[in-house]
Amino acid sequence: MKQQFPRLLVLVFGAFLLFQFFMPHEKSEWLYEYLLDWIIIIGIFALAIGIWSLIRVHVDKIKNKKIGWQYSYVTLAGLVGFIVFGFTIRNGAEWGWYFPFVLSVVGMFLMIIQAMASRAKVAMFAGLAGVFALTALLIGIFDKAFSFHFATSEGLQAYMFVHSFDFILIPIFATMFSLLAFFIASAAYRAFRARSIMATLLLLSAIIVMLRFNPYLEPVFGSYISQTSSWLMNVPNLAAQRAIVMGVGLGIVATGLKVILGIERKYMG
Amino acid sequence: MNIFDKMMSLDRRWVFLFLIVVCVIAYIVPFEVPIIVEPEVRSIFNFIDTLPKGAIMFIPLDYDPGSMAELHPMTWAIVEQCWRKELKVLMTALSQNGPGMADQALRDIADSMLVEKTYNGVTYPPREIINGIDYCFLGYKPYPSMVMLAMGQNFRLPFPLDYYGVPLDSLPMMQGVNNFDDIAGAVNISGTNSTDYWISYAQGRFNFPLAIGVTGVSTAQYYPYLGSGQIFGIMGGMLGAAEYEELADNPGNAKDSMRIQLAAHLVIIGFVIIGNVGYFMNRRQKKRMQREGR
């Protein structure tokens, strides 16, 4: 029963969504919209599971002192910090006790994590978590410099939320991505060797595509490089990509049918 | 180890050092790189340029800060073009960090609209951009494909409120705007695989004009959709963004960065040539030694 009921659900809903595409009836549309709402709601629950999974992974790292376990505290503090920034908003020009409040919440969370990860002194960390929680609660109740917005989107425009994104997250991501340029340069130097005819073709294609926007070569080669580059993108590349897309598409259809008919069951774990 | 062996196996730190030095010099020394505009970029510009005032352009932004250097200039050039032409902009962000990117872009571009500017010989007076009248930002919801299908029914299904918590029905711009039938066209600017979903689930099912702006590395994989007519234009990476800035007569970060990209590409090509010269000379030397029986 534990196996058959989920398979029955997959069969019914999978088949319905498959045939619904061809049924423009009002009731079928209504049911389709209702199911779409469901899927989005289930997706939001998946986010909660994702956060729980992140916490579990990092608690495990701290507990077993795995390589780089210290950075897990930074990750978890960042997680809680961003959540606090997103749900709180400054009421006037004064910050009041806002930052002690944020530190108390982060401290409480880290003490809970420490209590979960520790084999000894659990009571001490739990007690400290309680002290931080009480501090955060008192500041939250008595400080009128900031307020909480759990049901509205005001927090998304909060100073700390927006500025943390603009001035912390964006530079971090941009830096990580910029490093790719160096690795690509090094990888291209090592990998692009004309060892065979195919490798030579790949090498020449790469060079032509890289040179296509070099306007200083136009007096020497005319529009030859630009035209060759366009041809490479629009003919050989298009042919190969189209074959891949069609292959993947057929594969998706086959897998979808296997899931609906209960032949493919790996998704149940 | 002879000179050819050395040419083949340079320490990668030399590659890094040379690349950074060349990039820094290209960044410091100002010179302009003339831009050659490709037809697939021109078609996007022409599409937006010929839309009537008040038409709605749908611009889903699905990228994270990592792709910002390549994709943010596209967003900037297109949204500014739309607003200068008095078009309305509808936006979503279906990648996790996308809402922050979109919010930042909207704030910055709205600020730039407060200044009088001349593009392609036409002077546009300063204008205040108002949320709900000139644009509507719907925000983020998980499961992009499902959100797209729901938007195809009605934007209010996945987004009853906009990103700022305002009900869509109370926004003047959204009066009578229900689904993809009510938009003039869409340009998906994406650093993720959500572009596949926009093509398959949204354009494929609801059949509206769609163009894409993607990172340089993923450009090649979307050419089949251009050939089949499922998309009417592609902007690929920073080059695509620079081409768009050139067309819009709105030089920004992409056009400015082209000299650095050009220099970096020349360095990469230079190292590839060094490696191959070393490889061939080494092979020739080994063959000669074999022939001579050494």
Boltz contact constraints between the chains, C-beta under 6 A:
constraints:
  - contact:
      token1: [A, 33]
      token2: [B, 153]
      max_distance: 6.0
  - contact:
      token1: [A, 33]
      token2: [B, 157]
      max_distance: 6.0
  - contact:
      token1: [A, 36]
      token2: [B, 146]
      max_distance: 6.0
  - contact:
      token1: [A, 36]
      token2: [B, 149]
      max_distance: 6.0
  - contact:
      token1: [A, 36]
      token2: [B, 150]
      max_distance: 6.0
  - contact:
      token1: [A, 39]
      token2: [B, 146]
      max_distance: 6.0
  - contact:
      token1: [A, 40]
      token2: [B, 141]
      max_distance: 6.0
  - contact:
      token1: [A, 40]
      token2: [B, 146]
      max_distance: 6.0
  - contact:
      token1: [A, 40]
      token2: [B, 158]
      max_distance: 6.0
  - contact:
      token1: [A, 43]
      token2: [B, 142]
      max_distance: 6.0
  - contact:
      token1: [A, 43]
      token2: [B, 143]
      max_distance: 6.0
  - contact:
      token1: [A, 152]
      token2: [B, 165]
      max_distance: 6.0
  - contact:
      token1: [A, 153]
      token2: [B, 164]
      max_distance: 6.0
  - contact:
      token1: [A, 153]
      token2: [B, 165]
      max_distance: 6.0
  - contact:
      token1: [A, 165]
      token2: [B, 100]
      max_distance: 6.0
  - contact:
      token1: [A, 170]
      token2: [B, 65]
      max_distance: 6.0
  - contact:
      token1: [A, 173]
      token2: [B, 64]
      max_distance: 6.0
  - contact:
      token1: [A, 173]
      token2: [B, 65]
      max_distance: 6.0
  - contact:
      token1: [A, 173]
      token2: [B, 66]
      max_distance: 6.0
  - contact:
      token1: [A, 174]
      token2: [B, 65]
      max_distance: 6.0
  - contact:
      token1: [A, 174]
      token2: [B, 68]
      max_distance: 6.0
  - contact:
      token1: [A, 177]
      token2: [B, 66]
      max_distance: 6.0
  - contact:
      token1: [A, 182]
      token2: [B, 16]
      max_distance: 6.0
  - contact:
      token1: [A, 185]
      token2: [B, 15]
      max_distance: 6.0
  - contact:
      token1: [A, 185]
      token2: [B, 19]
      max_distance: 6.0
  - contact:
      token1: [A, 185]
      token2: [B, 268]
      max_distance: 6.0
  - contact:
      token1: [A, 186]
      token2: [B, 12]
      max_distance: 6.0
  - contact:
      token1: [A, 186]
      token2: [B, 15]
      max_distance: 6.0
  - contact:
      token1: [A, 188]
      token2: [B, 268]
      max_distance: 6.0
  - contact:
      token1: [A, 188]
      token2: [B, 272]
      max_distance: 6.0
  - contact:
      token1: [A, 189]
      token2: [B, 15]
      max_distance: 6.0
  - contact:
      token1: [A, 189]
      token2: [B, 271]
      max_distance: 6.0
  - contact:
      token1: [A, 189]
      token2: [B, 275]
      max_distance: 6.0
  - contact:
      token1: [A, 192]
      token2: [B, 272]
      max_distance: 6.0
  - contact:
      token1: [A, 193]
      token2: [B, 279]
      max_distance: 6.0
  - contact:
      token1: [A, 194]
      token2: [B, 276]
      max_distance: 6.0
  - contact:
      token1: [A, 207]
      token2: [B, 269]
      max_distance: 6.0
  - contact:
      token1: [A, 210]
      token2: [B, 265]
      max_distance: 6.0
  - contact:
      token1: [A, 213]
      token2: [B, 239]
      max_distance: 6.0
  - contact:
      token1: [A, 215]
      token2: [B, 34]
      max_distance: 6.0
  - contact:
      token1: [A, 233]
      token2: [B, 223]
      max_distance: 6.0
  - contact:
      token1: [A, 237]
      token2: [B, 220]
      max_distance: 6.0
  - contact:
      token1: [A, 237]
      token2: [B, 223]
      max_distance: 6.0
  - contact:
      token1: [A, 238]
      token2: [B, 223]
      max_distance: 6.0
  - contact:
      token1: [A, 238]
      token2: [B, 224]
      max_distance: 6.0
  - contact:
      token1: [A, 238]
      token2: [B, 227]
      max_distance: 6.0
  - contact:
      token1: [A, 241]
      token2: [B, 221]
      max_distance: 6.0
  - contact:
      token1: [A, 241]
      token2: [B, 224]
      max_distance: 6.0
  - contact:
      token1: [A, 242]
      token2: [B, 224]
      max_distance: 6.0
  - contact:
      token1: [A, 245]
      token2: [B, 224]
      max_distance: 6.0
